[in-house]
């Protein structure tokens, strides 16, 4: 069984009204690209790490960037919430931060920069 995420026909039909109109050259398969975007965000991957089944990582990035700037994803979330989502629905949070394990240390080491200075006390 594959671990890949795929949007269902029903999910795509619910999202279709929020897609921007296509001008000129037809878009690549919306299901494949949106499924890839969800997979990347869900697993905290970089775009280049997306499986090839979702198509080019550049296409995933371009769609994410352009639709994000155009507010398409915000309209999708607002529209789906307005239609009465199920109570068990959770919000997708795409916040993803990486820090080196040494970044958690708050102690000041001898010889650290800026050099230790006597700080004036607030009166």
Secondary structure, DSSP 8 states (H G I E B T S, - for coil): --------HHHHHHHHTTS----SS--S-HHHHHHHHHHHHHHT--GGGS-GGG--HHHHHHHHHHHHHTTHHHHHHHHHHHTT--TT------------GGGG-----TT-SS---------
